[in-house]
Amino acid sequence: MDQFHDIRPYNDDEVAGVLQNLVNTPDFIDTIVGFKFTKWPQWTRGFLAYVVKHVLQKEVRKINDVRAFQTQVADYMERMIKTTTSNVEYRGVDKLAKNEGYLFLSNHRDIAMDPAFVNYGLYLNGLDTVRIAIGDNLLRRPFVSDLMRLNKSFIVKRSANGIREMMAAFGQLSDYITHSLTKEHCNIWIAQKEGRAKDGIDQTDPAIIKMFYMSQKKQKIAFPDAMRNLKIVPVSISYEYDPCAFDKARELNEKSTTGSYQKAEFEDIDSIRKGIVGRKGKVIVTFGDVIDHNCATPDEMVAEVDRQIVGKYAIQSTNEAALKMLNGQATGDSVFDEYMAACPDVLRETVLNMYANPLIQKQERGLL
């Protein structure tokens, strides 16, 4: 029995059927039309939908397994990198062994692009791509769930109700992660805490580490041995510019002034779109070291993950310019000055803190 059927990525033999279903889903076609042809008049949408569907039908006939689907995704990544980044740099990827399963525990800035950049770096270096943890809050539209699961995503049931249901969901998730790493030797990507670090402060949630341990704890495996079995590699992803910075600041500002923030129905989907097409400048992905020494408790593991993620975070010119601006100093960076001139005054301090915090974290920890 497939005990992970409701959360796992699609298997090769399911790919063709899922793709055919996607191409025949009006919501999916309409979303692509809106995504690619935003400036075209409304009256052209029907014709554009017909053309897009026809083109996709031809494309998907060539795709019969996950690898073929991800090869197609890699082509889109190359185009996106050329149009939205000035450079993408990978550090530490040479330390990773082929045919080994690693648990990449990553800081989190962008919903789709964080795992996409990690994946692309592995792909370029001949390593297996990751299975990506994604919250079910992002999967309100069925076609989004299908697309993510085609791209090796597995589902984190954040919407589970009640303690019993939540513990069952975490237990299944822990079993799936452990099985993927130790039995199938597949790579996993998961964020260090639920949701993006909108304030630029990277901190691991101890609950994540405790969830990792649940599966092996049932087998009476000691915590340090269990963590070694998972081959945890902290990952730091650094963007020169965050395409969603002003939106994140607006959310943080509203929470601080009113005490709450209500997302629009498809706000996360819009964040995904902005993250993909928006300007990112230089992107640096740094793979840390496998944590194979004796972390005796979840808190010790959290401390080591945080030490590596903060310590290996690549400081960008925007981090330095933001800290200078907060301190009332001239930045010497006309590009960042121009960028901040477009920021609404009410969000200015929040945005500056967002960019400055990775540098401040390093300074406070003495990791510069």
C-alpha positions, -999 to +999 in steps of 0.1 A: +000+000+000+013+035-009+012+051+026+023+084+011+000+086-019-017+118-007+014+138-001+042+124-024+053+137-058+038+121-089+056+089-102+068+086-137+038+065-148+014+092-136+030+121-155+014+118-189-022+116-174-017+145-151-003+167-179-032+158-202-056+167-174-038+201-169-040+210-205-077+204-204-082+226-173-096+260-182-083+276-149-048+265-158-049+278-194-065+311-182-038+316-156-010+311-182-027+336-206-030+361-177+006+354-167+022+358-202-001+383-218-009+407-190-010+438-213-031+423-241-067+435-242-094+414-226-112+406-259-081+387-271-082+362-241-104+336-258-082+334-288-050+334-267-064+305-246-071+285-277-035+291-290-019+283-256-039+251-252-029+240-287+008+247-281+008+230-247-009+199-262+020+195-286+046+202-258+032+176-233+032+148-258+070+147-255+069+144-217+064+110-202+083+110-170+095+134-142+130+138-156+116+150-190+093+174-172+122+188-151+143+192-182+116+214-196+116+233-164+154+238-166+149+255-200+125+280-184+149+285-156+177+294-180+154+320-197+143+334-163+179+337-151+189+356-182+160+381-179+157+386-141+192+381-126+226+397-132+244+366-121+238+333-102+266+319-081+268+285-064+292+279-034+299+247-017+281+224-042+314+207-050+314+191-015+282+171-023+285+135-034+264+121-062+239+093-055+236+105-019+205+117-002+208+151+016+183+170+036+188+206+025+175+228+053+172+263+038+165+299+047+134+310+030+129+342+010+109+333-021+081+307-024+091+291-057+125+305-065+144+292-034+140+255-042+142+263-079+177+279-076+189+250-053+175+225-079+192+243-108+226+243-091+223+206-084+211+200-120+241+219-134+265+199-113+251+165-123+234+158-089+199+146-084+172+173-080+153+177-047+119+167-035+104+200-023+083+205+008+054+227+001+026+238+024-010+229+014-019+266+020-004+272-015-024+245-032-059+260-031-062+256-069-060+220-080-038+228-110-011+243-087-010+211-067-006+191-099+022+213-112+041+212-079+038+174-076+050+170-112+081+190-101+089+166-073+070+185-045+055+168-015+028+183+006+030+196+042-005+195+057-004+228+075-042+230+075-047+199+097-073+205+124-069+194+160-039+179+179-046+143+168-049+151+131-018+174+133+003+148+149-007+122+123+002+146+095+036+154+111+042+116+116+034+108+080+056+137+069+085+126+091+082+090+078+082+102+042+113+124+047+132+096+065+121+070+038+132+094+010+166+100+025+176+067+040+158+041+017+156+059-017+187+082-012+167+111-026+175+148-019+150+168+001+145+206+003+126+222+032+125+256+047+140+262+082+106+274+094+070+278+081+067+307+058+092+332+043+115+352+066+098+384+055+119+405+080+152+391+067+159+373+100+168+337+095+159+314+124+152+277+125+120+266+141+128+238+167+095+221+157+110+213+123+139+194+139+115+176+163+093+166+133+124+152+115+130+130+146+095+116+150+100+087+125+133+074+139+122+080+175+096+053+170+125+030+161+143+039+193+171+055+175+190+081+196+186+117+185+223+123+175+223+091+154+189+100+138+202+134+128+234+119+113+212+095+093+194+125+076+226+141+064+213+176+071+230+204+050+221+240+058+216+262+027+218+300+026+201+318-004+209+354-009+191+378-033+205+412-042+169+424-048+137+408-035+109+411-061+083+409-033+101+432-008+074+460-008+046+435-005+063+418+024+068+451+041+032+460+036+021+428+053+046+434+082+035+470+085-002+461+087+005+434+113+025+459+135-002+486+132-035+466+134-023+433+149-034+411+120-032+407+082-057+390+059-043+376+027-063+379-005-075+346-019-048+341-044-021+363-029+004+335-026+000+327-063+007+363-071+038+362-049+050+332-069+044+350-101+063+381-089+091+360-075+096+343-109+094+374-132+107+401-109+142+416-108+166+397-085+200+411-093+228+388-081+217+355-065+242+335-044+233+300-031+257+286-005+256+249+005+269+244+041+285+214+056+268+181+065+260+182+102+275+149+113+289+158+147+271+151+180+241+174+184+225+159+214+192+179+215+169+197+190+181+230+204+217+221+197+208+212+161+189+245+157+219+264+170+242+246+144+218+251+115+214+288+124+252+293+128+258+279+093+229+297+076+237+331+090+274+326+088+274+314+052+248+340+040+265+360+012+262+397+020+251+417-010+257+454-017+220+460-009+225+447+026+253+471+032+236+500+016+204+494+037+223+494+069+241+526+060+208+543+051+193+532+085+222+548+102+217+580+083+249+575+062+253+580+024+251+546+007+274+553-023+250+531-042+230+550-067+211+519-079+199+511-043+191+548-037+169+548-068+152+516-057+144+530-023+131+562-039+103+541-053+094+527-019+063+542-002+074+563+028+053+543+052+072+511+043+107+526+041+120+516+075+105+481+072+121+475+038+155+489+050+154+466+080+145+436+058+177+442+037+199+451+066+190+423+090+211+395+074+242+418+079+230+428+114+226+391+123+262+383+112+275+413+132+256+403+164+269+367+161+305+378+153+303+358+120+317+385+096 
